């Protein structure tokens, strides 16, 4: 049920908010200890994994995503 609520909210947010969220994840994935990685070389899944690794509350094991 949590997943369905989260998906509903994500699909109904204004696009400009989603765009800023994407900017934030992309910026995070190419800064700090990853600052030597070029933006074109970082895939979306790399960015998501890096974001999750920086937050100990997120667990990316199979079946653990919301």
Jmol script that loads the backbone (N, CA, C; Angstrom):
load data "model"
ATOM      1  N   UNK A   1       0.814  -1.194   0.000  1.00  0.00           N
ATOM      2  CA  UNK A   1       0.000   0.000   0.000  1.00  0.00           C
ATOM      3  C   UNK A   1       0.863   1.267   0.000  1.00  0.00           C
ATOM      4  N   UNK A   2       1.986   1.244   0.752  1.00  0.00           N
ATOM      5  CA  UNK A   2       2.881   2.403   0.794  1.00  0.00           C
ATOM      6  C   UNK A   2       3.408   2.729  -0.603  1.00  0.00           C
ATOM      7  N   UNK A   3       3.743   1.674  -1.348  1.00  0.00           N
ATOM      8  CA  UNK A   3       4.282   1.881  -2.693  1.00  0.00           C
ATOM      9  C   UNK A   3       3.256   2.562  -3.585  1.00  0.00           C
ATOM     10  N   UNK A   4       2.020   2.150  -3.500  1.00  0.00           N
ATOM     11  CA  UNK A   4       0.975   2.744  -4.340  1.00  0.00           C
ATOM     12  C   UNK A   4       0.742   4.209  -3.990  1.00  0.00           C
ATOM     13  N   UNK A   5       0.784   4.529  -2.715  1.00  0.00           N
ATOM     14  CA  UNK A   5       0.609   5.926  -2.296  1.00  0.00           C
ATOM     15  C   UNK A   5       1.786   6.766  -2.784  1.00  0.00           C
ATOM     16  N   UNK A   6       3.009   6.244  -2.612  1.00  0.00           N
ATOM     17  CA  UNK A   6       4.190   6.973  -3.060  1.00  0.00           C
ATOM     18  C   UNK A   6       4.157   7.191  -4.570  1.00  0.00           C
ATOM     19  N   UNK A   7       3.754   6.180  -5.314  1.00  0.00           N
ATOM     20  CA  UNK A   7       3.671   6.315  -6.770  1.00  0.00           C
ATOM     21  C   UNK A   7       2.594   7.327  -7.161  1.00  0.00           C
ATOM     22  N   UNK A   8       1.484   7.304  -6.479  1.00  0.00           N
ATOM     23  CA  UNK A   8       0.413   8.259  -6.798  1.00  0.00           C
ATOM     24  C   UNK A   8       0.903   9.689  -6.567  1.00  0.00           C
ATOM     25  N   UNK A   9       1.558   9.905  -5.435  1.00  0.00           N
ATOM     26  CA  UNK A   9       2.083  11.241  -5.135  1.00  0.00           C
ATOM     27  C   UNK A   9       3.098  11.656  -6.193  1.00  0.00           C
ATOM     28  N   UNK A  10       4.029  10.743  -6.537  1.00  0.00           N
ATOM     29  CA  UNK A  10       5.064  11.068  -7.528  1.00  0.00           C
ATOM     30  C   UNK A  10       4.452  11.448  -8.869  1.00  0.00           C
ATOM     31  N   UNK A  11       3.429  10.752  -9.288  1.00  0.00           N
ATOM     32  CA  UNK A  11       2.809  11.038 -10.583  1.00  0.00           C
ATOM     33  C   UNK A  11       1.989  12.319 -10.576  1.00  0.00           C
ATOM     34  N   UNK A  12       1.618  12.812  -9.404  1.00  0.00           N
ATOM     35  CA  UNK A  12       0.780  14.008  -9.327  1.00  0.00           C
ATOM     36  C   UNK A  12       1.534  15.269  -8.907  1.00  0.00           C
ATOM     37  N   UNK A  13       2.821  15.138  -8.615  1.00  0.00           N
ATOM     38  CA  UNK A  13       3.615  16.321  -8.288  1.00  0.00           C
ATOM     39  C   UNK A  13       3.816  17.165  -9.538  1.00  0.00           C
ATOM     40  N   UNK A  14       3.937  18.473  -9.379  1.00  0.00           N
ATOM     41  CA  UNK A  14       4.228  19.324 -10.541  1.00  0.00           C
ATOM     42  C   UNK A  14       5.581  18.939 -11.160  1.00  0.00           C
ATOM     43  N   UNK A  15       5.654  19.008 -12.470  1.00  0.00           N
ATOM     44  CA  UNK A  15       6.869  18.581 -13.176  1.00  0.00           C
ATOM     45  C   UNK A  15       8.095  19.389 -12.773  1.00  0.00           C
ATOM     46  N   UNK A  16       7.925  20.664 -12.451  1.00  0.00           N
ATOM     47  CA  UNK A  16       9.097  21.451 -12.073  1.00  0.00           C
ATOM     48  C   UNK A  16       9.697  20.958 -10.753  1.00  0.00           C
ATOM     49  N   UNK A  17       8.905  20.411  -9.869  1.00  0.00           N
ATOM     50  CA  UNK A  17       9.443  19.849  -8.621  1.00  0.00           C
ATOM     51  C   UNK A  17      10.211  18.563  -8.925  1.00  0.00           C
ATOM     52  N   UNK A  18       9.661  17.732  -9.794  1.00  0.00           N
ATOM     53  CA  UNK A  18      10.350  16.504 -10.192  1.00  0.00           C
ATOM     54  C   UNK A  18      11.679  16.846 -10.866  1.00  0.00           C
ATOM     55  N   UNK A  19      11.682  17.868 -11.697  1.00  0.00           N
ATOM     56  CA  UNK A  19      12.900  18.287 -12.375  1.00  0.00           C
ATOM     57  C   UNK A  19      13.964  18.715 -11.364  1.00  0.00           C
ATOM     58  N   UNK A  20      13.567  19.489 -10.354  1.00  0.00           N
ATOM     59  CA  UNK A  20      14.529  19.913  -9.329  1.00  0.00           C
ATOM     60  C   UNK A  20      15.027  18.723  -8.511  1.00  0.00           C
ATOM     61  N   UNK A  21      14.189  17.736  -8.291  1.00  0.00           N
ATOM     62  CA  UNK A  21      14.635  16.514  -7.603  1.00  0.00           C
ATOM     63  C   UNK A  21      15.686  15.789  -8.438  1.00  0.00           C
ATOM     64  N   UNK A  22      15.458  15.715  -9.734  1.00  0.00           N
ATOM     65  CA  UNK A  22      16.429  15.072 -10.628  1.00  0.00           C
ATOM     66  C   UNK A  22      17.747  15.840 -10.620  1.00  0.00           C
ATOM     67  N   UNK A  23      17.670  17.175 -10.646  1.00  0.00           N
ATOM     68  CA  UNK A  23      18.893  17.989 -10.559  1.00  0.00           C
ATOM     69  C   UNK A  23      19.655  17.674  -9.276  1.00  0.00           C
ATOM     70  N   UNK A  24      18.932  17.569  -8.185  1.00  0.00           N
ATOM     71  CA  UNK A  24      19.567  17.326  -6.882  1.00  0.00           C
ATOM     72  C   UNK A  24      20.268  15.980  -6.846  1.00  0.00           C
ATOM     73  N   UNK A  25      19.623  14.950  -7.372  1.00  0.00           N
ATOM     74  CA  UNK A  25      20.237  13.622  -7.405  1.00  0.00           C
ATOM     75  C   UNK A  25      21.455  13.622  -8.321  1.00  0.00           C
ATOM     76  N   UNK A  26      21.346  14.258  -9.482  1.00  0.00           N
ATOM     77  CA  UNK A  26      22.473  14.321 -10.418  1.00  0.00           C
ATOM     78  C   UNK A  26      23.648  15.086  -9.816  1.00  0.00           C
ATOM     79  N   UNK A  27      23.371  16.187  -9.155  1.00  0.00           N
ATOM     80  CA  UNK A  27      24.438  16.968  -8.528  1.00  0.00           C
ATOM     81  C   UNK A  27      25.111  16.161  -7.425  1.00  0.00           C
ATOM     82  N   UNK A  28      24.323  15.455  -6.646  1.00  0.00           N
ATOM     83  CA  UNK A  28      24.880  14.633  -5.571  1.00  0.00           C
ATOM     84  C   UNK A  28      25.765  13.521  -6.136  1.00  0.00           C
ATOM     85  N   UNK A  29      25.343  12.944  -7.263  1.00  0.00           N
ATOM     86  CA  UNK A  29      26.070  11.810  -7.851  1.00  0.00           C
ATOM     87  C   UNK A  29      27.392  12.216  -8.477  1.00  0.00           C
ATOM     88  N   UNK A  30      27.614  13.502  -8.658  1.00  0.00           N
ATOM     89  CA  UNK A  30      28.865  13.960  -9.273  1.00  0.00           C
ATOM     90  C   UNK A  30      29.608  14.957  -8.385  1.00  0.00           C
ATOM     91  N   UNK A  31      29.378  14.884  -7.097  1.00  0.00           N
ATOM     92  CA  UNK A  31      30.077  15.766  -6.166  1.00  0.00           C
ATOM     93  C   UNK A  31      30.656  14.947  -5.020  1.00  0.00           C
ATOM     94  N   UNK A  32      31.426  15.587  -4.179  1.00  0.00           N
ATOM     95  CA  UNK A  32      32.035  14.897  -3.045  1.00  0.00           C
ATOM     96  C   UNK A  32      33.032  13.852  -3.510  1.00  0.00           C
ATOM     97  N   UNK A  33      32.899  12.647  -2.993  1.00  0.00           N
ATOM     98  CA  UNK A  33      33.858  11.598  -3.348  1.00  0.00           C
ATOM     99  C   UNK A  33      33.744  11.155  -4.801  1.00  0.00           C
ATOM    100  N   UNK A  34      32.692  11.565  -5.492  1.00  0.00           N
ATOM    101  CA  UNK A  34      32.516  11.234  -6.909  1.00  0.00           C
ATOM    102  C   UNK A  34      32.770  12.441  -7.805  1.00  0.00           C
ATOM    103  N   UNK A  35      33.443  13.454  -7.316  1.00  0.00           N
ATOM    104  CA  UNK A  35      33.621  14.691  -8.079  1.00  0.00           C
ATOM    105  C   UNK A  35      34.467  14.514  -9.341  1.00  0.00           C
ATOM    106  N   UNK A  36      35.219  13.428  -9.433  1.00  0.00           N
ATOM    107  CA  UNK A  36      36.014  13.184 -10.633  1.00  0.00           C
ATOM    108  C   UNK A  36      35.231  12.490 -11.737  1.00  0.00           C
ATOM    109  N   UNK A  37      34.003  12.082 -11.456  1.00  0.00           N
ATOM    110  CA  UNK A  37      33.171  11.427 -12.468  1.00  0.00           C
ATOM    111  C   UNK A  37      32.475  12.476 -13.318  1.00  0.00           C
ATOM    112  N   UNK A  38      32.606  12.347 -14.609  1.00  0.00           N
ATOM    113  CA  UNK A  38      31.930  13.278 -15.507  1.00  0.00           C
ATOM    114  C   UNK A  38      30.448  12.992 -15.573  1.00  0.00           C
ATOM    115  N   UNK A  39      29.666  14.020 -15.701  1.00  0.00           N
ATOM    116  CA  UNK A  39      28.209  13.864 -15.732  1.00  0.00           C
ATOM    117  C   UNK A  39      27.752  12.896 -16.824  1.00  0.00           C
ATOM    118  N   UNK A  40      28.294  12.960 -18.039  1.00  0.00           N
ATOM    119  CA  UNK A  40      27.826  12.022 -19.071  1.00  0.00           C
ATOM    120  C   UNK A  40      28.150  10.554 -18.767  1.00  0.00           C
ATOM    121  N   UNK A  41      29.092  10.325 -17.857  1.00  0.00           N
ATOM    122  CA  UNK A  41      29.497   8.949 -17.545  1.00  0.00           C
ATOM    123  C   UNK A  41      28.695   8.315 -16.418  1.00  0.00           C
ATOM    124  N   UNK A  42      27.856   9.074 -15.756  1.00  0.00           N
ATOM    125  CA  UNK A  42      27.081   8.560 -14.623  1.00  0.00           C
ATOM    126  C   UNK A  42      25.670   8.211 -15.105  1.00  0.00           C
ATOM    127  N   UNK A  43      25.305   6.949 -14.945  1.00  0.00           N
ATOM    128  CA  UNK A  43      23.959   6.531 -15.348  1.00  0.00           C
ATOM    129  C   UNK A  43      22.954   6.877 -14.261  1.00  0.00           C
ATOM    130  N   UNK A  44      21.705   6.798 -14.601  1.00  0.00           N
ATOM    131  CA  UNK A  44      20.660   7.104 -13.626  1.00  0.00           C
ATOM    132  C   UNK A  44      20.706   6.124 -12.450  1.00  0.00           C
ATOM    133  N   UNK A  45      20.928   4.853 -12.748  1.00  0.00           N
ATOM    134  CA  UNK A  45      20.992   3.876 -11.661  1.00  0.00           C
ATOM    135  C   UNK A  45      22.197   4.145 -10.767  1.00  0.00           C
ATOM    136  N   UNK A  46      23.329   4.589 -11.348  1.00  0.00           N
ATOM    137  CA  UNK A  46      24.490   4.970 -10.529  1.00  0.00           C
ATOM    138  C   UNK A  46      24.118   6.116  -9.594  1.00  0.00           C
ATOM    139  N   UNK A  47      23.414   7.099 -10.119  1.00  0.00           N
ATOM    140  CA  UNK A  47      23.011   8.251  -9.310  1.00  0.00           C
ATOM    141  C   UNK A  47      22.092   7.824  -8.168  1.00  0.00           C
ATOM    142  N   UNK A  48      21.156   6.933  -8.459  1.00  0.00           N
ATOM    143  CA  UNK A  48      20.221   6.463  -7.426  1.00  0.00           C
ATOM    144  C   UNK A  48      20.970   5.682  -6.351  1.00  0.00           C
ATOM    145  N   UNK A  49      21.877   4.819  -6.766  1.00  0.00           N
ATOM    146  CA  UNK A  49      22.651   4.027  -5.802  1.00  0.00           C
ATOM    147  C   UNK A  49      23.508   4.946  -4.937  1.00  0.00           C
ATOM    148  N   UNK A  50      24.142   5.940  -5.544  1.00  0.00           N
ATOM    149  CA  UNK A  50      24.963   6.875  -4.769  1.00  0.00           C
ATOM    150  C   UNK A  50      24.118   7.666  -3.788  1.00  0.00           C
ATOM    151  N   UNK A  51      22.937   8.070  -4.203  1.00  0.00           N
ATOM    152  CA  UNK A  51      22.023   8.789  -3.307  1.00  0.00           C
ATOM    153  C   UNK A  51      21.646   7.888  -2.134  1.00  0.00           C
ATOM    154  N   UNK A  52      21.310   6.645  -2.426  1.00  0.00           N
ATOM    155  CA  UNK A  52      20.900   5.707  -1.378  1.00  0.00           C
ATOM    156  C   UNK A  52      22.048   5.396  -0.433  1.00  0.00           C
ATOM    157  N   UNK A  53      23.262   5.291  -0.956  1.00  0.00           N
ATOM    158  CA  UNK A  53      24.419   4.999  -0.108  1.00  0.00           C
ATOM    159  C   UNK A  53      24.696   6.123   0.878  1.00  0.00           C
ATOM    160  N   UNK A  54      24.313   7.336   0.526  1.00  0.00           N
ATOM    161  CA  UNK A  54      24.578   8.456   1.420  1.00  0.00           C
ATOM    162  C   UNK A  54      23.541   8.555   2.539  1.00  0.00           C
ATOM    163  N   UNK A  55      22.465   7.788   2.419  1.00  0.00           N
ATOM    164  CA  UNK A  55      21.400   7.801   3.435  1.00  0.00           C
ATOM    165  C   UNK A  55      21.278   6.393   3.996  1.00  0.00           C
ATOM    166  N   UNK A  56      21.710   6.212   5.208  1.00  0.00           N
ATOM    167  CA  UNK A  56      21.726   4.883   5.822  1.00  0.00           C
ATOM    168  C   UNK A  56      20.326   4.293   6.001  1.00  0.00           C
ATOM    169  N   UNK A  57      19.295   5.122   5.898  1.00  0.00           N
ATOM    170  CA  UNK A  57      17.940   4.617   6.057  1.00  0.00           C
ATOM    171  C   UNK A  57      17.433   3.894   4.815  1.00  0.00           C
ATOM    172  N   UNK A  58      18.148   4.065   3.706  1.00  0.00           N
ATOM    173  CA  UNK A  58      17.720   3.467   2.448  1.00  0.00           C
ATOM    174  C   UNK A  58      18.444   2.148   2.256  1.00  0.00           C
ATOM    175  N   UNK A  59      17.683   1.107   1.926  1.00  0.00           N
ATOM    176  CA  UNK A  59      18.233  -0.213   1.698  1.00  0.00           C
ATOM    177  C   UNK A  59      17.860  -0.629   0.280  1.00  0.00           C
ATOM    178  N   UNK A  60      18.841  -0.823  -0.582  1.00  0.00           N
ATOM    179  CA  UNK A  60      18.565  -1.147  -1.972  1.00  0.00           C
ATOM    180  C   UNK A  60      18.617  -2.637  -2.289  1.00  0.00           C
ATOM    181  N   UNK A  61      18.468  -3.474  -1.281  1.00  0.00           N
ATOM    182  CA  UNK A  61      18.454  -4.907  -1.570  1.00  0.00           C
ATOM    183  C   UNK A  61      17.158  -5.253  -2.288  1.00  0.00           C
ATOM    184  N   UNK A  62      17.175  -6.392  -2.952  1.00  0.00           N
ATOM    185  CA  UNK A  62      16.028  -6.795  -3.759  1.00  0.00           C
ATOM    186  C   UNK A  62      14.745  -6.837  -2.917  1.00  0.00           C
ATOM    187  N   UNK A  63      13.727  -6.181  -3.434  1.00  0.00           N
ATOM    188  CA  UNK A  63      12.431  -6.181  -2.756  1.00  0.00           C
ATOM    189  C   UNK A  63      12.300  -5.144  -1.656  1.00  0.00           C
ATOM    190  N   UNK A  64      13.327  -4.326  -1.448  1.00  0.00           N
ATOM    191  CA  UNK A  64      13.263  -3.377  -0.346  1.00  0.00           C
ATOM    192  C   UNK A  64      12.846  -1.987  -0.777  1.00  0.00           C
ATOM    193  N   UNK A  65      12.771  -1.745  -2.077  1.00  0.00           N
ATOM    194  CA  UNK A  65      12.355  -0.429  -2.531  1.00  0.00           C
ATOM    195  C   UNK A  65      10.898  -0.202  -2.168  1.00  0.00           C
ATOM    196  N   UNK A  66      10.547   1.053  -1.942  1.00  0.00           N
ATOM    197  CA  UNK A  66       9.169   1.333  -1.544  1.00  0.00           C
ATOM    198  C   UNK A  66       8.172   0.941  -2.590  1.00  0.00           C
TER     199      UNK A  66
END
end "model"
wireframe off; spacefill off
backbone 0.3
color backbone group
